[in-house]
Amino acid sequence: MSERTREIRPARAEDWPSLWPIFDAIVQQGDSYAYPSDLTSEQAEALWLEPPPGATVVALADGQIVGTAKMGPNRPGRGSHIATASFMVDPAARRLGVGRTLGHHVIDWATEQGYHGIQFNAVVETNTSAVALWQDLGFEIIGTVPGAFEHATNGYVGLHVMYRSLP
């Protein structure tokens, strides 16, 4: 865990006013999420705060929310033994280990919940820091969909599907 990241805890509805600026800033950058750029706060909240059996957590540093992750089954029914997750780190808190801390938390959570693996469905190939982090945490690129993401500055780029088995 980074020196500044002191706690990861379940997200609460009252956290949304602190999460919304992070969510909106990342979506507006247009380089990592395919969410529409015109989402309202209410629409984004409905997308991000994951209902059971999933979960959403926040990472705190010095009492402030600096990141968040949502996790749950990748697919319902016969695909529900594989987890998935999404992550957002406040742009002002990047390179402080927040994403790594959240990544470890998600791996531990999925293992404790009995998932067989974790699949990331859409990691933008030009998001090299995220790709490197997930590879460092044991994820492999198992395929890339060419041109599946419209990057704000690079045009159409690929989306990696990444996977990690769990014990």
C-alpha positions in Angstrom: 0.0 0.0 0.0 1.3 3.5 -0.8 2.4 5.7 2.0 -0.6 8.0 1.5 -3.3 5.4 0.9 -4.4 4.4 4.3 -7.7 2.7 3.8 -9.9 0.9 1.3 -13.5 0.7 2.3 -16.9 0.0 0.7 -18.3 3.0 -1.1 -21.4 4.6 0.3 -24.0 6.7 -1.4 -22.7 9.8 0.5 -19.3 9.3 -1.2 -20.7 10.1 -4.7 -20.2 13.9 -4.5 -16.5 13.1 -4.0 -16.4 10.3 -6.6 -18.3 12.2 -9.4 -15.4 14.7 -10.1 -13.0 11.8 -10.4 -15.3 9.8 -12.7 -16.2 12.9 -14.8 -12.5 14.0 -15.2 -11.4 10.5 -16.4 -14.4 10.1 -18.8 -13.8 13.6 -20.2 -10.1 12.7 -20.9 -11.3 10.2 -23.5 -8.4 7.9 -23.2 -9.5 5.0 -21.0 -13.3 4.6 -20.7 -16.0 4.2 -23.3 -18.7 5.9 -21.2 -20.5 8.7 -23.0 -19.0 12.1 -22.2 -22.4 13.7 -21.6 -23.4 11.5 -18.6 -25.1 13.3 -15.7 -23.9 12.7 -12.2 -27.0 10.6 -11.5 -26.4 8.4 -14.6 -22.8 7.9 -13.7 -23.7 7.0 -10.1 -26.1 4.3 -11.4 -23.3 2.9 -13.6 -20.5 3.0 -11.0 -22.0 2.0 -7.6 -22.2 -1.7 -8.2 -25.1 -3.6 -6.5 -24.6 -7.0 -4.9 -23.2 -9.5 -5.6 -20.7 -6.9 -6.8 -19.2 -4.2 -4.8 -17.7 -0.7 -5.1 -14.9 0.5 -2.9 -13.0 3.8 -2.4 -9.3 4.4 -1.6 -8.6 7.1 0.9 -5.5 9.0 1.5 -5.3 11.5 4.3 -9.1 11.1 4.7 -9.8 12.1 1.0 -11.1 9.8 -1.7 -8.3 9.3 -4.3 -9.5 6.3 -6.2 -12.3 3.8 -6.6 -12.9 0.3 -8.0 -16.1 -1.6 -8.8 -16.1 -5.3 -9.1 -18.5 -8.2 -9.6 -19.3 -11.1 -11.9 -18.2 -10.6 -15.5 -21.4 -12.2 -16.8 -24.6 -13.5 -15.2 -25.5 -17.1 -14.9 -23.1 -19.5 -16.4 -20.4 -16.8 -16.6 -20.7 -15.7 -13.0 -17.7 -17.7 -11.8 -15.4 -15.1 -13.5 -15.1 -11.7 -12.0 -14.5 -8.3 -13.6 -13.5 -4.9 -12.3 -13.1 -1.3 -13.3 -10.8 1.3 -11.7 -10.5 5.1 -11.5 -7.7 7.0 -9.8 -7.9 10.8 -9.2 -5.6 12.3 -11.8 -3.9 14.3 -8.9 -3.1 11.0 -7.1 -1.6 9.1 -10.0 1.8 7.4 -9.6 1.2 7.1 -5.8 0.3 3.4 -5.8 -3.4 3.9 -5.5 -4.2 1.8 -8.6 -1.9 -1.0 -7.4 -3.5 -1.0 -4.0 -7.0 -1.2 -5.5 -5.8 -4.0 -7.9 -4.6 -6.1 -4.9 -7.8 -5.4 -3.1 -9.9 -6.6 -6.1 -7.8 -9.8 -6.5 -8.2 -10.5 -2.8 -11.9 -9.8 -2.9 -12.5 -12.0 -6.0 -10.4 -14.8 -4.4 -12.4 -14.6 -1.1 -15.7 -14.6 -3.1 -14.7 -17.9 -4.8 -14.3 -16.6 -8.4 -12.1 -18.7 -10.7 -10.5 -15.8 -12.4 -10.8 -12.1 -13.3 -11.4 -10.8 -16.8 -10.9 -7.2 -17.9 -13.0 -6.8 -21.0 -11.7 -3.4 -22.3 -8.3 -2.2 -21.4 -7.3 0.5 -23.9 -4.0 -0.6 -25.5 -2.6 2.9 -25.4 -3.1 3.1 -21.6 0.3 1.7 -21.2 0.6 2.4 -17.4 -2.6 0.4 -16.8 -1.5 -2.4 -19.1 1.8 -2.6 -17.3 0.2 -2.6 -13.9 -2.2 -5.4 -14.7 0.6 -7.5 -16.3 2.7 -6.9 -13.1 -0.3 -8.2 -11.1 -0.4 -11.4 -13.1 -2.9 -10.5 -15.9 -2.2 -11.6 -19.4 -3.5 -10.0 -22.7 -5.5 -12.9 -24.2 -6.7 -10.9 -27.2 -7.1 -7.4 -28.7 -10.1 -6.1 -30.6 -8.5 -3.8 -33.2 -9.9 -0.3 -33.4 -12.6 -0.9 -30.8 -12.0 2.3 -28.8 -12.3 5.8 -30.1 -9.4 7.5 -28.3 -9.8 11.3 -27.9 -6.4 12.1 -29.5 -5.2 8.8 -31.1 -8.3 7.9 -33.0 -9.3 4.3 -33.2 -7.1 2.0 -31.0 -7.4 -1.5 -29.8 -9.0 -2.8 -26.6 -7.2 -5.6 -24.8 -9.0 -8.4 -23.0 -6.9 -9.3 -20.0 -7.3 -12.3 -17.7 -5.8 -13.7 -14.5 -6.6 -17.1 -13.0 -7.3 -17.3 -9.3 -6.3 -20.0 -6.9 
